[in-house]
């Protein structure tokens, strides 16, 4: 089966219970300060990846979600649902022309899709 290739996992969002404290831990881990820092989201760009911190419940899951970057989110959703995945969160614009969606695989794992326009 051939479909639309992804650009790989470049974004991982981590739910955290205390955004301020988590920011300190991740800054120490990554060795940099966040590029995005607000009361609802903290983001670090390092080594070609984006590591985001969201308040618990902000993404509706208690575990990290890896976001696969794609060039056509609608086409990729069609491909993965045809293969058996279920759409968890339909594509939504989160600002700056970025669309995100989540799916669950056959085992209930949450996977993210991300398209920059």
C-alpha positions as CSV (number, residue, x, y, z in Angstrom):
1,X,0.0,0.0,0.0
2,X,1.4,3.3,-1.0
3,X,0.1,6.6,0.3
4,X,1.1,10.1,1.2
5,X,4.5,10.0,3.0
6,X,4.9,11.7,6.3
7,X,7.8,14.1,7.2
8,X,8.4,12.1,10.4
9,X,7.7,12.9,14.0
10,X,8.9,16.4,14.6
11,X,6.5,17.5,17.4
12,X,5.8,15.8,20.8
13,X,3.4,17.3,23.3
14,X,3.6,16.4,26.9
15,X,0.7,16.9,29.4
16,X,2.0,18.3,32.7
17,X,0.4,19.0,36.0
18,X,2.5,22.1,36.8
19,X,3.5,24.1,33.7
20,X,6.0,26.4,35.5
21,X,7.8,23.5,37.2
22,X,7.8,21.3,34.1
23,X,9.3,24.2,32.1
24,X,12.3,24.2,34.5
25,X,12.8,20.5,34.1
26,X,12.6,20.5,30.3
27,X,14.8,23.6,30.1
28,X,17.4,21.7,32.1
29,X,17.0,18.5,30.0
30,X,17.2,20.3,26.7
31,X,19.8,22.9,27.7
32,X,17.8,25.8,26.3
33,X,15.0,28.2,27.3
34,X,11.6,27.8,25.7
35,X,10.8,29.8,22.5
36,X,7.1,29.9,23.3
37,X,6.1,30.6,26.9
38,X,2.5,31.3,27.9
39,X,0.2,30.2,30.7
40,X,-1.4,27.5,28.4
41,X,1.6,26.3,26.4
42,X,5.4,26.1,26.6
43,X,7.4,25.1,23.5
44,X,11.0,24.2,22.9
45,X,12.6,24.0,19.5
46,X,15.8,21.9,19.4
47,X,17.6,19.5,17.1
48,X,14.8,19.8,14.4
49,X,12.1,18.9,16.9
50,X,9.5,20.8,18.8
51,X,8.8,19.7,22.4
52,X,5.6,21.2,23.8
53,X,4.2,21.2,27.3
54,X,0.5,21.5,27.8
55,X,-1.5,21.6,31.1
56,X,-2.9,18.2,31.9
57,X,-6.1,17.7,30.0
58,X,-5.1,20.2,27.4
59,X,-4.8,17.5,24.8
60,X,-7.3,15.1,26.4
61,X,-4.7,12.5,27.2
62,X,-2.5,11.6,30.2
63,X,0.5,10.6,28.0
64,X,2.7,12.3,25.4
65,X,1.4,12.5,21.9
66,X,3.8,12.3,19.0
67,X,2.7,14.4,16.0
68,X,3.6,13.2,12.5
69,X,4.1,16.1,10.1
70,X,2.2,15.7,6.8
71,X,1.7,17.8,3.7
72,X,-2.0,16.9,3.3
73,X,-3.8,16.2,6.6
74,X,-7.1,15.3,4.9
75,X,-5.4,12.8,2.6
76,X,-3.5,11.2,5.5
77,X,-6.7,11.0,7.6
78,X,-8.4,9.2,4.7
79,X,-5.5,6.8,4.4
80,X,-5.2,5.9,8.1
81,X,-9.0,5.6,8.6
82,X,-9.2,3.3,5.6
83,X,-6.5,1.2,7.3
84,X,-8.5,0.9,10.5
85,X,-7.6,4.0,12.6
86,X,-10.3,6.1,14.2
87,X,-10.4,9.9,14.1
88,X,-10.2,11.2,17.7
89,X,-10.1,14.9,17.1
90,X,-10.9,16.3,13.6
91,X,-8.4,18.7,12.1
92,X,-8.5,22.2,13.7
93,X,-6.5,25.3,13.0
94,X,-4.4,26.1,16.1
95,X,-3.0,29.3,14.7
96,X,-0.4,30.4,12.3
97,X,-1.8,28.2,9.5
98,X,-1.1,25.0,11.5
99,X,-3.7,22.2,11.4
100,X,-3.7,19.4,13.9
101,X,-5.7,16.2,14.3
102,X,-5.5,13.1,16.4
103,X,-6.3,9.5,15.7
104,X,-6.3,6.3,17.6
105,X,-4.8,3.1,16.3
106,X,-6.3,-0.3,16.7
107,X,-4.8,-0.6,20.2
108,X,-6.0,2.8,21.4
109,X,-2.7,4.6,21.1
110,X,-3.2,8.3,20.3
111,X,-1.2,9.6,17.3
112,X,-1.1,13.2,16.1
113,X,-1.1,14.6,12.6
114,X,0.2,18.1,11.9
115,X,0.1,20.1,8.7
116,X,1.7,23.6,8.3
117,X,0.1,25.5,5.5
